[in-house]
Amino acid sequence: MQQLVGNKRTSQMLYSLVQAKQSRTSQPVAQRMKIVESGEEVGLDDSRVYELTAAAWLQAINTGQVRASEYEINVLRQLHEASQLDTDSDSDMEEELNPDQRELLDQMRPVFESQVRKRQGKKLPGKKVQGDLLEHHTSVFSNDLDVQEMNANSYAMNIPGIDHLQDKSSHLFVQDKMHLSQHTAKIETYRAHYKNRGQMAEKLVIAMAKNGKRGTNIRQLFQDAIDNESWVHKAALEKILGVINGYRDDDEISEVKYDDELIELVANNIAFTVPSDIWEAIYEQYTLGRVSASEMSAYIRLDMNTAEFVKVFELLKHVAAPWSEKSTKWEDKDYKP
């Protein structure tokens, strides 16, 4: 239980409920809940508490892992009852799902619930859940189109510019990008990723050339596709891997970041999956001459729009901590070779 608090991702909804209750009653919230093993004291006015469900806290209290006053216990019970009412509301929402949403929810919900159980009830980071939803949907989408692909994350996590390796004549590398916040769900956000593809490409070749397990695994991803007899479009993969291995053989790994031709080849092969409404908005700009043909071809239109992804995410609030971007990281700082 010593790991129950401390995660900065918080459940603002539950936290706000407690704050509103405190405001109405003018009753102070006591700091009397104590995690027995660590001795740490936390109160219901501490938003970190709501990283776990009320049911998980009540169970911990019942088993003696946490000590709490009757006041805290009563509030937790009220929150638990409220969450049960939310479950009824979720059932109504589920009835409104379209087939794509239903398939995504049915396939990913048990995966997330299993992960939460392994974390002793602690919710998953909302950003991770959103990313996993998009990654899975992209794979299903590609399979429906009979596009052969390899999951890059099974070789190494957060490979710059590559979530999926796809057997296509162009854009072999697919990067999943999804923004569901009202602040960032706009075409400017997605177009910024396209503009940063050169940085992604540079980080990829650097990561790929390095010694160590990560570099080895990324090179193996390329090699496995090349060795796959059913894989058709291998020329760019063979060239990229060949150049990288050349730098390694010559003991000039540090020089790879200056190879503009290699970086351009990688960058030109990076595509981005986007929700259908975003794709259509970008396409409108393309018809007006504000987006180039080469940029337009780098966006892959998914079957689901932003609102449909949001609804699926809302139905996973029992396993996902809230995640609402306030701004974008234009430099793609997630990608560190």
C-alpha positions as CSV (number, residue, x, y, z in Angstrom):
1,M,0.0,0.0,0.0
2,Q,3.0,2.3,0.3
3,Q,2.7,2.9,-3.5
4,L,-0.9,3.9,-3.5
5,V,-0.2,7.6,-3.5
6,G,2.3,9.7,-5.3
7,N,1.3,9.4,-8.9
8,K,0.7,12.9,-10.3
9,R,-2.1,11.8,-12.6
10,T,-5.3,12.4,-10.6
11,S,-9.0,11.8,-10.9
12,Q,-10.3,15.3,-10.9
13,M,-13.9,14.2,-11.1
14,L,-13.8,12.4,-7.7
15,Y,-11.6,15.1,-6.2
16,S,-14.1,17.7,-7.2
17,L,-16.9,15.8,-5.7
18,V,-15.2,15.8,-2.3
19,Q,-14.3,19.5,-2.6
20,A,-18.0,20.3,-3.5
21,K,-19.2,18.2,-0.5
22,Q,-16.7,20.0,1.8
23,S,-17.9,23.4,0.5
24,R,-21.6,22.6,1.1
25,T,-21.2,21.2,4.6
26,S,-18.3,23.5,5.7
27,Q,-17.0,20.5,7.5
28,P,-13.2,20.1,7.5
29,V,-11.7,17.0,5.9
30,A,-9.6,15.3,8.4
31,Q,-6.1,14.1,7.6
32,R,-6.6,10.7,9.4
33,M,-6.3,8.1,6.7
34,K,-3.0,6.3,7.3
35,I,-1.2,3.8,5.2
36,V,0.0,1.3,7.8
37,E,3.1,0.0,6.1
38,S,4.6,3.4,5.3
39,G,3.1,5.5,8.0
40,E,2.1,8.1,5.4
41,E,-1.1,10.0,6.2
42,V,-3.4,11.2,3.5
43,G,-6.7,13.0,3.6
44,L,-9.7,13.1,1.2
45,D,-8.7,16.6,0.3
46,D,-5.5,15.1,-1.3
47,S,-6.2,14.6,-5.0
48,R,-3.6,11.8,-5.1
49,V,-6.1,9.6,-3.2
50,Y,-8.3,9.3,-6.3
51,E,-5.7,7.4,-8.3
52,L,-7.5,4.4,-6.8
53,T,-11.2,3.6,-6.8
54,A,-13.2,4.2,-3.6
55,A,-13.8,0.4,-3.6
56,A,-10.0,-0.3,-3.5
57,W,-9.6,2.1,-0.5
58,L,-12.5,0.5,1.3
59,Q,-11.0,-2.9,0.8
60,A,-7.6,-1.7,2.1
61,I,-9.3,-0.3,5.2
62,N,-11.2,-3.6,5.7
63,T,-8.0,-5.6,5.5
64,G,-6.1,-3.3,7.9
65,Q,-3.7,-1.9,5.3
66,V,-5.1,1.6,5.8
67,R,-6.6,3.2,9.0
68,A,-9.4,5.7,8.5
69,S,-12.0,7.5,10.6
70,E,-15.7,7.0,10.2
71,Y,-15.9,10.3,8.3
72,E,-13.4,9.1,5.6
73,I,-15.1,5.7,5.4
74,N,-18.6,7.3,4.9
75,V,-17.3,9.6,2.1
76,L,-15.6,6.7,0.4
77,R,-18.8,4.7,0.6
78,Q,-20.8,7.5,-0.9
79,L,-18.2,7.8,-3.8
80,H,-18.4,4.1,-4.3
81,E,-22.2,4.2,-4.5
82,A,-22.0,7.1,-7.0
83,S,-19.6,5.1,-9.1
84,Q,-22.2,2.3,-9.2
85,L,-24.7,4.7,-10.6
86,D,-22.1,5.7,-13.2
87,T,-22.0,2.1,-14.2
88,D,-25.7,2.2,-15.1
89,S,-25.0,5.3,-17.2
90,D,-22.1,3.5,-18.9
91,S,-24.4,0.7,-19.9
92,D,-26.6,3.2,-21.7
93,M,-23.6,4.7,-23.4
94,E,-22.5,1.2,-24.5
95,E,-25.8,0.6,-26.2
96,E,-25.1,3.6,-28.4
97,L,-21.7,2.4,-29.6
98,N,-21.2,1.7,-33.3
99,P,-19.5,-1.6,-34.4
100,D,-16.0,-0.1,-34.6
101,Q,-16.3,1.3,-31.1
102,R,-17.8,-1.9,-29.7
103,E,-15.0,-4.0,-31.2
104,L,-12.3,-1.7,-29.8
105,L,-13.9,-1.6,-26.3
106,D,-14.6,-5.3,-26.1
107,Q,-11.0,-6.2,-27.1
108,M,-9.1,-3.6,-25.0
109,R,-11.2,-3.4,-21.8
110,P,-10.2,-6.8,-20.5
111,V,-6.6,-6.0,-21.3
112,F,-6.7,-2.8,-19.2
113,E,-8.6,-4.4,-16.4
114,S,-6.0,-7.2,-16.2
115,Q,-3.2,-4.6,-16.0
116,V,-5.1,-2.7,-13.2
117,R,-5.4,-5.9,-11.2
118,K,-1.6,-6.4,-11.4
119,R,-1.2,-2.8,-10.2
120,Q,-3.3,-3.6,-7.1
121,G,-6.2,-1.5,-8.3
122,K,-4.2,1.6,-9.4
123,K,-5.5,3.1,-12.6
124,L,-3.4,3.2,-15.7
125,P,-2.1,6.6,-17.0
126,G,-4.7,8.0,-19.3
127,K,-2.2,8.9,-22.0
128,K,-1.1,5.3,-22.1
129,V,-4.6,4.0,-22.4
130,Q,-5.3,6.4,-25.3
131,G,-2.1,5.4,-27.0
132,D,-2.9,1.7,-26.7
133,L,-6.4,2.2,-28.0
134,L,-5.1,3.9,-31.1
135,E,-2.4,1.4,-31.6
136,H,-4.8,-1.5,-31.5
137,H,-7.4,0.2,-33.8
138,T,-4.7,0.9,-36.3
139,S,-3.6,-2.7,-36.4
140,V,-7.2,-3.9,-36.9
141,F,-7.8,-1.2,-39.5
142,S,-4.6,-2.3,-41.5
143,N,-5.7,-6.0,-41.2
144,D,-9.1,-5.1,-42.6
145,L,-7.4,-3.5,-45.6
146,D,-5.1,-6.6,-46.0
147,V,-2.0,-4.5,-45.3
148,Q,0.8,-6.7,-43.8
149,E,2.3,-5.0,-40.7
150,M,4.7,-5.6,-37.8
151,N,4.2,-4.1,-34.4
152,A,7.3,-2.0,-33.7
153,N,6.6,-1.8,-30.0
154,S,7.1,-5.5,-29.7
155,Y,10.7,-4.9,-30.6
156,A,11.3,-1.7,-28.6
157,M,9.0,0.8,-27.0
158,N,8.7,4.3,-28.4
159,I,10.8,3.8,-31.5
160,P,11.0,7.3,-33.1
161,G,8.6,7.6,-36.0
162,I,7.5,3.9,-35.9
163,D,4.6,2.3,-34.1
164,H,3.8,0.0,-37.1
165,L,6.0,-1.2,-39.9
166,Q,3.8,-1.7,-43.0
167,D,4.3,-3.4,-46.3
168,K,3.3,-0.6,-48.7
169,S,4.9,1.1,-51.7
170,S,5.3,4.3,-49.7
171,H,5.2,5.3,-46.0
172,L,6.5,2.1,-44.6
173,F,6.6,3.6,-41.1
174,V,3.3,4.5,-39.3
175,Q,3.3,6.7,-36.3
176,D,0.1,6.7,-34.2
177,K,-1.0,10.1,-33.0
178,M,-4.2,10.9,-31.2
179,H,-5.4,14.0,-29.3
180,L,-8.8,13.9,-27.6
181,S,-8.6,17.1,-25.5
182,Q,-10.6,20.1,-26.6
183,H,-7.3,22.0,-26.5
184,T,-5.4,19.8,-28.9
185,A,-7.9,17.9,-31.1
186,K,-7.3,20.2,-34.1
187,I,-5.5,19.9,-37.4
188,E,-2.7,22.2,-36.3
189,T,-1.7,19.6,-33.7
190,Y,-1.5,16.8,-36.2
191,R,0.2,19.0,-38.9
192,A,2.9,19.9,-36.3
193,H,3.8,16.2,-36.1
194,Y,4.2,16.0,-39.8
195,K,6.5,19.0,-39.7
196,N,8.6,17.3,-37.1
197,R,9.1,14.1,-39.1
198,G,12.6,15.1,-39.9
199,Q,13.4,15.2,-36.2
200,M,11.8,11.8,-35.7
201,A,13.9,10.4,-38.6
202,E,17.1,11.8,-37.1
203,K,16.3,10.3,-33.8
204,L,15.4,7.0,-35.4
205,V,18.7,6.6,-37.3
206,I,20.7,7.5,-34.1
207,A,18.8,5.0,-32.0
208,M,19.1,2.4,-34.7
209,A,22.9,2.8,-35.1
210,K,23.7,2.6,-31.4
211,N,25.2,-0.3,-29.6
212,G,23.1,-2.1,-26.9
213,K,19.9,-4.0,-26.8
214,R,17.6,-1.2,-28.0
215,G,19.6,-0.5,-31.2
216,T,19.9,-4.2,-31.8
217,N,16.2,-4.7,-31.5
218,I,15.4,-1.9,-33.9
219,R,17.8,-3.3,-36.5
220,Q,16.2,-6.7,-36.0
221,L,12.8,-5.2,-36.7
222,F,14.1,-4.1,-40.1
223,Q,15.9,-7.4,-40.7
224,D,12.8,-9.5,-39.9
225,A,10.7,-7.6,-42.4
226,I,13.5,-8.1,-45.0
227,D,13.8,-11.8,-44.3
228,N,10.0,-12.3,-44.5
229,E,9.3,-13.9,-47.9
230,S,5.8,-12.5,-48.0
231,W,7.0,-8.9,-47.5
232,V,6.9,-7.2,-50.9
233,H,8.3,-3.7,-50.4
234,K,11.8,-4.1,-49.0
235,A,14.0,-1.7,-51.0
236,A,13.8,1.2,-48.6
237,L,14.2,-1.0,-45.6
238,E,17.3,-2.7,-47.1
239,K,18.9,0.6,-48.0
240,I,18.3,2.2,-44.6
241,L,19.6,-0.9,-42.7
242,G,22.5,-1.2,-45.1
243,V,23.6,2.4,-44.5
244,I,23.2,2.0,-40.8
245,N,25.3,-1.1,-40.7
246,G,27.9,0.6,-42.9
247,Y,28.4,3.3,-40.2
248,R,28.6,0.6,-37.6
249,D,31.2,-1.4,-39.6
250,D,33.3,1.7,-40.1
251,D,33.0,2.5,-36.4
252,E,31.5,5.9,-37.3
253,I,28.2,5.6,-35.4
254,S,28.3,9.2,-34.3
255,E,28.4,10.4,-37.9
256,V,25.0,8.9,-38.8
257,K,23.1,12.0,-37.6
258,Y,24.8,14.1,-40.3
259,D,23.6,11.8,-43.2
260,D,21.0,14.1,-44.7
261,E,20.1,11.7,-47.5
262,L,19.4,8.9,-45.1
263,I,17.4,11.1,-42.7
264,E,15.3,12.4,-45.6
265,L,14.6,8.8,-46.8
266,V,13.4,7.8,-43.4
267,A,11.3,11.0,-43.0
268,N,9.6,10.6,-46.3
269,N,8.5,7.1,-45.2
270,I,6.7,8.3,-42.0
271,A,2.9,8.4,-42.1
272,F,0.5,9.4,-39.3
273,T,-2.8,7.8,-38.4
274,V,-5.5,10.4,-37.7
275,P,-9.2,10.3,-36.7
276,S,-11.5,10.6,-39.7
277,D,-12.8,14.1,-38.8
278,I,-9.2,15.4,-38.6
279,W,-8.3,13.8,-41.9
280,E,-11.3,15.4,-43.5
281,A,-10.5,18.8,-42.1
282,I,-6.9,18.5,-43.4
283,Y,-8.2,17.3,-46.8
284,E,-10.4,20.4,-47.0
285,Q,-7.2,22.5,-46.5
286,Y,-5.6,20.4,-49.3
287,T,-8.4,21.2,-51.7
288,L,-7.8,24.9,-51.0
289,G,-4.1,24.6,-51.8
290,R,-3.0,25.1,-48.2
291,V,-1.6,21.5,-47.7
292,S,0.8,19.9,-50.2
293,A,0.0,16.6,-51.9
294,S,3.1,15.0,-50.3
295,E,1.9,16.1,-46.8
296,M,-1.7,14.9,-47.5
297,S,-0.5,11.5,-48.5
298,A,1.2,11.1,-45.1
299,Y,-2.1,11.1,-43.3
300,I,-3.9,7.8,-42.9
301,R,-7.7,8.2,-42.4
302,L,-9.1,5.9,-39.7
303,D,-12.7,4.8,-39.6
304,M,-13.4,6.4,-36.2
305,N,-13.6,10.1,-35.5
306,T,-12.4,12.0,-32.4
307,A,-15.8,12.0,-30.7
308,E,-16.0,8.2,-31.1
309,F,-12.6,7.7,-29.6
310,V,-13.6,10.0,-26.7
311,K,-16.7,7.9,-26.0
312,V,-14.7,4.7,-25.8
313,F,-12.1,6.4,-23.5
314,E,-14.9,7.6,-21.2
315,L,-16.2,4.0,-20.8
316,L,-12.7,3.1,-19.5
317,K,-12.6,5.6,-16.7
318,H,-12.7,2.8,-14.2
319,V,-9.2,1.7,-15.4
320,A,-7.8,5.0,-16.8
321,A,-6.7,8.0,-14.9
322,P,-8.0,11.3,-16.5
323,W,-5.9,12.7,-19.3
324,S,-6.6,16.0,-20.9
325,E,-3.8,17.8,-22.7
326,K,-3.6,21.5,-22.1
327,S,-1.0,22.0,-24.8
328,T,1.1,20.0,-27.2
329,K,4.7,19.0,-27.0
330,W,5.6,20.3,-30.5
331,E,9.2,18.9,-30.2
332,D,7.9,15.3,-29.8
333,K,9.8,15.0,-26.6
334,D,8.4,11.5,-26.1
335,Y,10.9,10.2,-28.5
336,K,14.3,9.8,-26.9
337,P,16.7,7.6,-28.8
